[in-house]
């Protein structure tokens, strides 16, 4: 299963999520940002590749659906509601991501 994590600049939140889940053998994981200044920018190819997209905030989901309306229509985009107040690999951020994403992925794996 291919997971894509999205935040604004792909420096802290989505990059942390990618780092957390990249060694899990059940998933292929990538991350990207919605801003022009993003370390890795979201592209249509990344969206098409992803089975599930995790957006850190509602605004990220909105940007994805506005910029890529056709390909996001059929995609499962989950909003995690994680604000941009954390640094890369911040312990609290790691816990929040693990808790919110793992509970969702556990349900997907069971299906």
Biotite code that builds the C-alpha atoms (Angstrom):
import biotite.structure as struc

atoms = struc.array([
    struc.Atom([0.000, 0.000, 0.000], chain_id="A", res_id=1, res_name="UNK", atom_name="CA", element="C"),
    struc.Atom([1.338, 3.447, -0.957], chain_id="A", res_id=2, res_name="UNK", atom_name="CA", element="C"),
    struc.Atom([1.043, 6.238, 1.620], chain_id="A", res_id=3, res_name="UNK", atom_name="CA", element="C"),
    struc.Atom([1.600, 9.915, 0.859], chain_id="A", res_id=4, res_name="UNK", atom_name="CA", element="C"),
    struc.Atom([1.965, 12.452, 3.685], chain_id="A", res_id=5, res_name="UNK", atom_name="CA", element="C"),
    struc.Atom([1.353, 16.105, 2.829], chain_id="A", res_id=6, res_name="UNK", atom_name="CA", element="C"),
    struc.Atom([2.009, 19.363, 4.674], chain_id="A", res_id=7, res_name="UNK", atom_name="CA", element="C"),
    struc.Atom([3.018, 22.842, 3.499], chain_id="A", res_id=8, res_name="UNK", atom_name="CA", element="C"),
    struc.Atom([6.783, 22.757, 3.008], chain_id="A", res_id=9, res_name="UNK", atom_name="CA", element="C"),
    struc.Atom([7.649, 19.073, 3.545], chain_id="A", res_id=10, res_name="UNK", atom_name="CA", element="C"),
    struc.Atom([10.206, 19.979, 6.179], chain_id="A", res_id=11, res_name="UNK", atom_name="CA", element="C"),
    struc.Atom([8.689, 18.972, 9.511], chain_id="A", res_id=12, res_name="UNK", atom_name="CA", element="C"),
    struc.Atom([5.341, 17.184, 9.718], chain_id="A", res_id=13, res_name="UNK", atom_name="CA", element="C"),
    struc.Atom([5.054, 15.174, 6.516], chain_id="A", res_id=14, res_name="UNK", atom_name="CA", element="C"),
    struc.Atom([8.774, 14.456, 6.505], chain_id="A", res_id=15, res_name="UNK", atom_name="CA", element="C"),
    struc.Atom([8.557, 13.188, 10.096], chain_id="A", res_id=16, res_name="UNK", atom_name="CA", element="C"),
    struc.Atom([5.633, 10.933, 9.119], chain_id="A", res_id=17, res_name="UNK", atom_name="CA", element="C"),
    struc.Atom([7.597, 9.554, 6.173], chain_id="A", res_id=18, res_name="UNK", atom_name="CA", element="C"),
    struc.Atom([10.567, 8.825, 8.442], chain_id="A", res_id=19, res_name="UNK", atom_name="CA", element="C"),
    struc.Atom([8.356, 7.060, 11.003], chain_id="A", res_id=20, res_name="UNK", atom_name="CA", element="C"),
    struc.Atom([6.643, 4.730, 8.506], chain_id="A", res_id=21, res_name="UNK", atom_name="CA", element="C"),
    struc.Atom([9.303, 4.237, 5.810], chain_id="A", res_id=22, res_name="UNK", atom_name="CA", element="C"),
    struc.Atom([10.734, 1.062, 7.355], chain_id="A", res_id=23, res_name="UNK", atom_name="CA", element="C"),
    struc.Atom([7.318, -0.611, 7.696], chain_id="A", res_id=24, res_name="UNK", atom_name="CA", element="C"),
    struc.Atom([7.273, -3.480, 5.212], chain_id="A", res_id=25, res_name="UNK", atom_name="CA", element="C"),
    struc.Atom([3.497, -3.180, 4.707], chain_id="A", res_id=26, res_name="UNK", atom_name="CA", element="C"),
    struc.Atom([3.777, 0.306, 3.178], chain_id="A", res_id=27, res_name="UNK", atom_name="CA", element="C"),
    struc.Atom([5.621, 2.338, 0.595], chain_id="A", res_id=28, res_name="UNK", atom_name="CA", element="C"),
    struc.Atom([5.854, 5.871, 1.961], chain_id="A", res_id=29, res_name="UNK", atom_name="CA", element="C"),
    struc.Atom([6.552, 9.296, 0.467], chain_id="A", res_id=30, res_name="UNK", atom_name="CA", element="C"),
    struc.Atom([5.977, 12.869, 1.586], chain_id="A", res_id=31, res_name="UNK", atom_name="CA", element="C"),
    struc.Atom([5.554, 16.213, -0.148], chain_id="A", res_id=32, res_name="UNK", atom_name="CA", element="C"),
    struc.Atom([4.453, 19.798, 0.394], chain_id="A", res_id=33, res_name="UNK", atom_name="CA", element="C"),
    struc.Atom([1.835, 22.050, -1.146], chain_id="A", res_id=34, res_name="UNK", atom_name="CA", element="C"),
    struc.Atom([3.861, 25.288, -1.122], chain_id="A", res_id=35, res_name="UNK", atom_name="CA", element="C"),
    struc.Atom([6.155, 26.466, -3.946], chain_id="A", res_id=36, res_name="UNK", atom_name="CA", element="C"),
    struc.Atom([8.974, 26.494, -1.358], chain_id="A", res_id=37, res_name="UNK", atom_name="CA", element="C"),
    struc.Atom([8.414, 22.835, -0.411], chain_id="A", res_id=38, res_name="UNK", atom_name="CA", element="C"),
    struc.Atom([11.441, 20.555, -0.141], chain_id="A", res_id=39, res_name="UNK", atom_name="CA", element="C"),
    struc.Atom([9.557, 18.065, -2.361], chain_id="A", res_id=40, res_name="UNK", atom_name="CA", element="C"),
    struc.Atom([6.459, 19.456, -4.099], chain_id="A", res_id=41, res_name="UNK", atom_name="CA", element="C"),
    struc.Atom([3.232, 17.510, -4.550], chain_id="A", res_id=42, res_name="UNK", atom_name="CA", element="C"),
    struc.Atom([2.814, 16.381, -8.147], chain_id="A", res_id=43, res_name="UNK", atom_name="CA", element="C"),
    struc.Atom([0.072, 14.607, -10.044], chain_id="A", res_id=44, res_name="UNK", atom_name="CA", element="C"),
    struc.Atom([2.355, 11.558, -10.270], chain_id="A", res_id=45, res_name="UNK", atom_name="CA", element="C"),
    struc.Atom([2.665, 11.395, -6.468], chain_id="A", res_id=46, res_name="UNK", atom_name="CA", element="C"),
    struc.Atom([-1.096, 11.661, -6.050], chain_id="A", res_id=47, res_name="UNK", atom_name="CA", element="C"),
    struc.Atom([-1.715, 8.951, -8.648], chain_id="A", res_id=48, res_name="UNK", atom_name="CA", element="C"),
    struc.Atom([0.884, 6.730, -6.928], chain_id="A", res_id=49, res_name="UNK", atom_name="CA", element="C"),
    struc.Atom([-0.751, 7.049, -3.496], chain_id="A", res_id=50, res_name="UNK", atom_name="CA", element="C"),
    struc.Atom([-3.423, 4.679, -2.230], chain_id="A", res_id=51, res_name="UNK", atom_name="CA", element="C"),
    struc.Atom([-4.022, 6.878, 0.816], chain_id="A", res_id=52, res_name="UNK", atom_name="CA", element="C"),
    struc.Atom([-3.091, 10.519, 1.270], chain_id="A", res_id=53, res_name="UNK", atom_name="CA", element="C"),
    struc.Atom([-2.669, 11.927, 4.764], chain_id="A", res_id=54, res_name="UNK", atom_name="CA", element="C"),
    struc.Atom([-2.986, 15.717, 4.868], chain_id="A", res_id=55, res_name="UNK", atom_name="CA", element="C"),
    struc.Atom([-1.747, 17.414, 8.024], chain_id="A", res_id=56, res_name="UNK", atom_name="CA", element="C"),
    struc.Atom([-4.459, 20.117, 7.923], chain_id="A", res_id=57, res_name="UNK", atom_name="CA", element="C"),
    struc.Atom([-7.726, 20.850, 6.102], chain_id="A", res_id=58, res_name="UNK", atom_name="CA", element="C"),
    struc.Atom([-5.977, 23.533, 4.035], chain_id="A", res_id=59, res_name="UNK", atom_name="CA", element="C"),
    struc.Atom([-3.627, 20.908, 2.602], chain_id="A", res_id=60, res_name="UNK", atom_name="CA", element="C"),
    struc.Atom([-6.518, 18.738, 1.464], chain_id="A", res_id=61, res_name="UNK", atom_name="CA", element="C"),
    struc.Atom([-8.191, 21.822, -0.002], chain_id="A", res_id=62, res_name="UNK", atom_name="CA", element="C"),
    struc.Atom([-5.037, 22.770, -1.921], chain_id="A", res_id=63, res_name="UNK", atom_name="CA", element="C"),
    struc.Atom([-4.750, 19.240, -3.301], chain_id="A", res_id=64, res_name="UNK", atom_name="CA", element="C"),
    struc.Atom([-8.358, 19.108, -4.474], chain_id="A", res_id=65, res_name="UNK", atom_name="CA", element="C"),
    struc.Atom([-8.128, 22.592, -6.020], chain_id="A", res_id=66, res_name="UNK", atom_name="CA", element="C"),
    struc.Atom([-4.844, 21.986, -7.849], chain_id="A", res_id=67, res_name="UNK", atom_name="CA", element="C"),
    struc.Atom([-5.561, 18.372, -8.868], chain_id="A", res_id=68, res_name="UNK", atom_name="CA", element="C"),
    struc.Atom([-9.383, 18.147, -9.030], chain_id="A", res_id=69, res_name="UNK", atom_name="CA", element="C"),
    struc.Atom([-9.629, 15.181, -11.385], chain_id="A", res_id=70, res_name="UNK", atom_name="CA", element="C"),
    struc.Atom([-7.127, 12.816, -9.797], chain_id="A", res_id=71, res_name="UNK", atom_name="CA", element="C"),
    struc.Atom([-8.035, 13.627, -6.191], chain_id="A", res_id=72, res_name="UNK", atom_name="CA", element="C"),
    struc.Atom([-11.722, 12.894, -6.798], chain_id="A", res_id=73, res_name="UNK", atom_name="CA", element="C"),
    struc.Atom([-11.159, 9.142, -6.445], chain_id="A", res_id=74, res_name="UNK", atom_name="CA", element="C"),
    struc.Atom([-8.503, 9.381, -3.704], chain_id="A", res_id=75, res_name="UNK", atom_name="CA", element="C"),
    struc.Atom([-8.903, 8.739, -0.014], chain_id="A", res_id=76, res_name="UNK", atom_name="CA", element="C"),
    struc.Atom([-7.540, 11.916, 1.620], chain_id="A", res_id=77, res_name="UNK", atom_name="CA", element="C"),
    struc.Atom([-7.440, 11.820, 5.414], chain_id="A", res_id=78, res_name="UNK", atom_name="CA", element="C"),
    struc.Atom([-7.044, 15.067, 7.369], chain_id="A", res_id=79, res_name="UNK", atom_name="CA", element="C"),
    struc.Atom([-5.000, 14.506, 10.537], chain_id="A", res_id=80, res_name="UNK", atom_name="CA", element="C"),
    struc.Atom([-5.525, 17.998, 12.046], chain_id="A", res_id=81, res_name="UNK", atom_name="CA", element="C"),
    struc.Atom([-1.887, 18.358, 13.129], chain_id="A", res_id=82, res_name="UNK", atom_name="CA", element="C"),
    struc.Atom([-0.895, 22.039, 13.373], chain_id="A", res_id=83, res_name="UNK", atom_name="CA", element="C"),
    struc.Atom([2.449, 23.340, 12.106], chain_id="A", res_id=84, res_name="UNK", atom_name="CA", element="C"),
    struc.Atom([3.955, 23.970, 15.502], chain_id="A", res_id=85, res_name="UNK", atom_name="CA", element="C"),
    struc.Atom([6.440, 21.106, 15.595], chain_id="A", res_id=86, res_name="UNK", atom_name="CA", element="C"),
    struc.Atom([10.014, 20.613, 14.398], chain_id="A", res_id=87, res_name="UNK", atom_name="CA", element="C"),
    struc.Atom([11.222, 17.602, 12.415], chain_id="A", res_id=88, res_name="UNK", atom_name="CA", element="C"),
    struc.Atom([11.148, 14.433, 14.584], chain_id="A", res_id=89, res_name="UNK", atom_name="CA", element="C"),
    struc.Atom([9.763, 16.300, 17.620], chain_id="A", res_id=90, res_name="UNK", atom_name="CA", element="C"),
    struc.Atom([8.819, 13.651, 20.206], chain_id="A", res_id=91, res_name="UNK", atom_name="CA", element="C"),
    struc.Atom([5.279, 14.980, 20.639], chain_id="A", res_id=92, res_name="UNK", atom_name="CA", element="C"),
    struc.Atom([4.794, 15.123, 16.859], chain_id="A", res_id=93, res_name="UNK", atom_name="CA", element="C"),
    struc.Atom([5.987, 11.519, 16.517], chain_id="A", res_id=94, res_name="UNK", atom_name="CA", element="C"),
    struc.Atom([3.443, 10.363, 19.112], chain_id="A", res_id=95, res_name="UNK", atom_name="CA", element="C"),
    struc.Atom([0.586, 12.313, 17.501], chain_id="A", res_id=96, res_name="UNK", atom_name="CA", element="C"),
    struc.Atom([1.369, 10.954, 14.045], chain_id="A", res_id=97, res_name="UNK", atom_name="CA", element="C"),
    struc.Atom([1.804, 7.368, 15.234], chain_id="A", res_id=98, res_name="UNK", atom_name="CA", element="C"),
    struc.Atom([-1.458, 7.452, 17.175], chain_id="A", res_id=99, res_name="UNK", atom_name="CA", element="C"),
    struc.Atom([-3.624, 9.058, 14.493], chain_id="A", res_id=100, res_name="UNK", atom_name="CA", element="C"),
    struc.Atom([-2.167, 7.255, 11.477], chain_id="A", res_id=101, res_name="UNK", atom_name="CA", element="C"),
    struc.Atom([-1.746, 3.826, 13.073], chain_id="A", res_id=102, res_name="UNK", atom_name="CA", element="C"),
    struc.Atom([-5.339, 3.688, 14.255], chain_id="A", res_id=103, res_name="UNK", atom_name="CA", element="C"),
    struc.Atom([-6.497, 4.443, 10.727], chain_id="A", res_id=104, res_name="UNK", atom_name="CA", element="C"),
    struc.Atom([-4.079, 1.998, 9.083], chain_id="A", res_id=105, res_name="UNK", atom_name="CA", element="C"),
    struc.Atom([-5.043, -0.770, 11.512], chain_id="A", res_id=106, res_name="UNK", atom_name="CA", element="C"),
    struc.Atom([-8.616, -0.501, 10.227], chain_id="A", res_id=107, res_name="UNK", atom_name="CA", element="C"),
    struc.Atom([-7.475, -0.544, 6.597], chain_id="A", res_id=108, res_name="UNK", atom_name="CA", element="C"),
    struc.Atom([-5.274, -3.604, 7.097], chain_id="A", res_id=109, res_name="UNK", atom_name="CA", element="C"),
    struc.Atom([-8.138, -5.518, 8.751], chain_id="A", res_id=110, res_name="UNK", atom_name="CA", element="C"),
    struc.Atom([-10.437, -4.935, 5.765], chain_id="A", res_id=111, res_name="UNK", atom_name="CA", element="C"),
])
